[in-house]
Amino acid sequence: MVKTKKVNTSLRLEKKVLKALKILAIEKETSVQAIIENLIHEYIEKNKEKSER
């Protein structure tokens, strides 16, 4: 597996949204970062398909 360089970014979320996300990450034995990164990858792929039509 090739490691890619990661960069920092920040975002603002409602407290209750972040709390729910942290709880979900713990339950799924993953991290908030991993959840958000996966969602972004899915969003990019989904929208890439739409823009190619």
PyMOL commands that place a pseudoatom at each C-alpha (Angstrom):
pseudoatom trace, name=CA, resn=MET, resi=1, chain=A, elem=C, hetatm=0, pos=[0.000, 0.000, 0.000]
pseudoatom trace, name=CA, resn=VAL, resi=2, chain=A, elem=C, hetatm=0, pos=[1.370, 3.371, -1.020]
pseudoatom trace, name=CA, resn=LYS, resi=3, chain=A, elem=C, hetatm=0, pos=[1.207, 6.047, 1.650]
pseudoatom trace, name=CA, resn=THR, resi=4, chain=A, elem=C, hetatm=0, pos=[0.025, 9.400, 0.440]
pseudoatom trace, name=CA, resn=LYS, resi=5, chain=A, elem=C, hetatm=0, pos=[0.876, 12.677, 2.079]
pseudoatom trace, name=CA, resn=LYS, resi=6, chain=A, elem=C, hetatm=0, pos=[-1.986, 14.075, 4.099]
pseudoatom trace, name=CA, resn=VAL, resi=7, chain=A, elem=C, hetatm=0, pos=[-2.603, 17.725, 4.838]
pseudoatom trace, name=CA, resn=ASN, resi=8, chain=A, elem=C, hetatm=0, pos=[-4.523, 19.366, 7.640]
pseudoatom trace, name=CA, resn=THR, resi=9, chain=A, elem=C, hetatm=0, pos=[-7.816, 21.112, 7.140]
pseudoatom trace, name=CA, resn=SER, resi=10, chain=A, elem=C, hetatm=0, pos=[-10.528, 22.234, 9.477]
pseudoatom trace, name=CA, resn=LEU, resi=11, chain=A, elem=C, hetatm=0, pos=[-14.270, 22.403, 9.421]
pseudoatom trace, name=CA, resn=ARG, resi=12, chain=A, elem=C, hetatm=0, pos=[-16.964, 23.642, 11.716]
pseudoatom trace, name=CA, resn=LEU, resi=13, chain=A, elem=C, hetatm=0, pos=[-19.735, 21.289, 12.819]
pseudoatom trace, name=CA, resn=GLU, resi=14, chain=A, elem=C, hetatm=0, pos=[-22.600, 21.596, 15.239]
pseudoatom trace, name=CA, resn=LYS, resi=15, chain=A, elem=C, hetatm=0, pos=[-21.628, 20.177, 18.631]
pseudoatom trace, name=CA, resn=LYS, resi=16, chain=A, elem=C, hetatm=0, pos=[-24.315, 17.497, 18.482]
pseudoatom trace, name=CA, resn=VAL, resi=17, chain=A, elem=C, hetatm=0, pos=[-23.191, 16.407, 15.005]
pseudoatom trace, name=CA, resn=LEU, resi=18, chain=A, elem=C, hetatm=0, pos=[-19.561, 16.057, 16.087]
pseudoatom trace, name=CA, resn=LYS, resi=19, chain=A, elem=C, hetatm=0, pos=[-20.569, 14.203, 19.250]
pseudoatom trace, name=CA, resn=ALA, resi=20, chain=A, elem=C, hetatm=0, pos=[-22.683, 11.750, 17.244]
pseudoatom trace, name=CA, resn=LEU, resi=21, chain=A, elem=C, hetatm=0, pos=[-19.834, 11.275, 14.771]
pseudoatom trace, name=CA, resn=LYS, resi=22, chain=A, elem=C, hetatm=0, pos=[-17.335, 10.568, 17.563]
pseudoatom trace, name=CA, resn=ILE, resi=23, chain=A, elem=C, hetatm=0, pos=[-19.686, 8.050, 19.167]
pseudoatom trace, name=CA, resn=LEU, resi=24, chain=A, elem=C, hetatm=0, pos=[-20.214, 6.328, 15.819]
pseudoatom trace, name=CA, resn=ALA, resi=25, chain=A, elem=C, hetatm=0, pos=[-16.452, 6.197, 15.234]
pseudoatom trace, name=CA, resn=ILE, resi=26, chain=A, elem=C, hetatm=0, pos=[-15.933, 4.538, 18.609]
pseudoatom trace, name=CA, resn=GLU, resi=27, chain=A, elem=C, hetatm=0, pos=[-18.715, 2.033, 17.961]
pseudoatom trace, name=CA, resn=LYS, resi=28, chain=A, elem=C, hetatm=0, pos=[-17.288, 1.189, 14.527]
pseudoatom trace, name=CA, resn=GLU, resi=29, chain=A, elem=C, hetatm=0, pos=[-13.719, 1.073, 15.898]
pseudoatom trace, name=CA, resn=THR, resi=30, chain=A, elem=C, hetatm=0, pos=[-12.519, 3.722, 13.467]
pseudoatom trace, name=CA, resn=SER, resi=31, chain=A, elem=C, hetatm=0, pos=[-11.751, 7.428, 13.547]
pseudoatom trace, name=CA, resn=VAL, resi=32, chain=A, elem=C, hetatm=0, pos=[-13.687, 10.556, 12.708]
pseudoatom trace, name=CA, resn=GLN, resi=33, chain=A, elem=C, hetatm=0, pos=[-11.007, 11.303, 10.121]
pseudoatom trace, name=CA, resn=ALA, resi=34, chain=A, elem=C, hetatm=0, pos=[-11.503, 7.926, 8.425]
pseudoatom trace, name=CA, resn=ILE, resi=35, chain=A, elem=C, hetatm=0, pos=[-15.290, 8.349, 8.325]
pseudoatom trace, name=CA, resn=ILE, resi=36, chain=A, elem=C, hetatm=0, pos=[-15.068, 11.827, 6.826]
pseudoatom trace, name=CA, resn=GLU, resi=37, chain=A, elem=C, hetatm=0, pos=[-12.378, 10.807, 4.333]
pseudoatom trace, name=CA, resn=ASN, resi=38, chain=A, elem=C, hetatm=0, pos=[-14.468, 7.835, 3.158]
pseudoatom trace, name=CA, resn=LEU, resi=39, chain=A, elem=C, hetatm=0, pos=[-17.548, 10.021, 2.774]
pseudoatom trace, name=CA, resn=ILE, resi=40, chain=A, elem=C, hetatm=0, pos=[-15.569, 12.550, 0.734]
pseudoatom trace, name=CA, resn=HIS, resi=41, chain=A, elem=C, hetatm=0, pos=[-14.193, 9.823, -1.543]
pseudoatom trace, name=CA, resn=GLU, resi=42, chain=A, elem=C, hetatm=0, pos=[-17.732, 8.480, -2.072]
pseudoatom trace, name=CA, resn=TYR, resi=43, chain=A, elem=C, hetatm=0, pos=[-19.029, 11.993, -2.810]
pseudoatom trace, name=CA, resn=ILE, resi=44, chain=A, elem=C, hetatm=0, pos=[-16.256, 12.642, -5.337]
pseudoatom trace, name=CA, resn=GLU, resi=45, chain=A, elem=C, hetatm=0, pos=[-16.848, 9.323, -7.128]
pseudoatom trace, name=CA, resn=LYS, resi=46, chain=A, elem=C, hetatm=0, pos=[-20.617, 9.814, -7.206]
pseudoatom trace, name=CA, resn=ASN, resi=47, chain=A, elem=C, hetatm=0, pos=[-20.301, 13.304, -8.639]
pseudoatom trace, name=CA, resn=LYS, resi=48, chain=A, elem=C, hetatm=0, pos=[-17.541, 12.331, -11.042]
pseudoatom trace, name=CA, resn=GLU, resi=49, chain=A, elem=C, hetatm=0, pos=[-19.979, 9.881, -12.651]
pseudoatom trace, name=CA, resn=LYS, resi=50, chain=A, elem=C, hetatm=0, pos=[-22.634, 12.602, -12.979]
pseudoatom trace, name=CA, resn=SER, resi=51, chain=A, elem=C, hetatm=0, pos=[-20.229, 15.089, -14.556]
pseudoatom trace, name=CA, resn=GLU, resi=52, chain=A, elem=C, hetatm=0, pos=[-19.043, 12.505, -17.113]
pseudoatom trace, name=CA, resn=ARG, resi=53, chain=A, elem=C, hetatm=0, pos=[-22.537, 12.094, -18.571]
for i in range(1, 53): cmd.bond("trace and resi %d" % i, "trace and resi %d" % (i + 1))
show_as sticks, trace
zoom trace
